[in-house]
Amino acid sequence: MRTSNQQASDRHEASVARAMGGHRTPQSGGNSFIKGDVVSDDWIFECKTKATQTDGITIKKDWMKKLEEERKQSRKSFAALSINFGDNDNFYILDESTMQYLKRLAGG
């Protein structure tokens, strides 16, 4: 039986996959071939969620470093950490070079 945290995580990953036009990876990135929780053509996403609504999540630098390594191994152009605080809102954390690229695309 799946725990409430696993169910929340599944919902979060499915939501990110729909919003980003990607798909969830088998075993949530736990296999040696496909990394990350969600992948699309150019992106890889790691998803972190809380089972119950909260005002905060501690972001760990190791998560971002691991995600960058997985991005390189997967030959994706971009990576983002998706955070869900136990509600229906997803937020994304990007590295600086990706943020600069998006800023240039937006004309700023």
N, C-alpha and C positions, 0 to 999 in steps of 0.2 A: 504494500500500500504506500502511495506517495505521501510525503509529509506536506504540510501547508507551505513550507518554504520551497519545496520542489515544485509544487503547483504554481506558486507565485512566480518562480523563476521561468517555468514553462510559458506562462502567460506573457511575461515580459519579453522573452525571446521571440515568441510568435508576433507580438505587437511590433517589435523592432523590425522583424523580417517583413511584415506587411508594409510598414511605413517607409522602409528603405529599398523595397523591391528586391529583397534577397531571400535567402532560405536558411532555416536552422540547420546546424551541422549535426550529424549523428553523434550521440553521446556528448553533446555540448563541448566539442573540441577535445574530448578525452582520447581520441585516437591519434595515431602517428601520421596520418595522411592529411586530414583536414583540421585546421586550427581555428580557434575562435568559436563563439557561440552562434553568430550569424555571419554569413558572407553574401556579397553581391559581386557584380562584375569587377569593380575597382576597390571595394571596401571590405574590411574585416571588422567585426564588432565583438567586443567582450561585454557581457551583460552582468550587472550586479544589482540585486534587488533585495528588498526586505519583505517578509511575509506579512507583517503588520505595519500600518502607517506610522511613519516616524518623521522627525524634522531633520535628521542628519544621518549621514553615512561617512565613515572614515575612508578616505581615498588613500590607497597605498601606492607609493612610487613603484614598487615591484610589479604591480598590475600593469602599469603603463610600460615599463621596460619589457615585460614578457609579451605584451601586446605588440610592441614594436618588433620584437624578434619574430613573432608569429606572422606579422605583416610581411616581413622580408622573406621568410620561408615560404609563404603562400604566394609570393610575387604579386601582392596587391599594392596599389598606389597609396591607399589611405587606410587609417585605422582610427577607431573611436571607442571610447569606453562609454557605455550607456548605463545610466543610473536610474533606478525607479525606487521611490521612497515608500512603496507599499500602496500607492494609489494608481491612478490611470495616467499619470504624467511621466514621460521619459525625458531625460536630460542627457546631453552628450558632452564628453570631455575630449578635447583634441590636443595634439601637440602643436607647438608654435608654427612649424613650417606649414602644416595643414591649415591652420588659422590664417596665415599670411596668404596662402593660395586662395582660400575662399574670399578673403578681403579683396584681393585683386580681381577675382571674378565678379564681385559685386560693384566694381568700379571705384573702390575706395582705396 
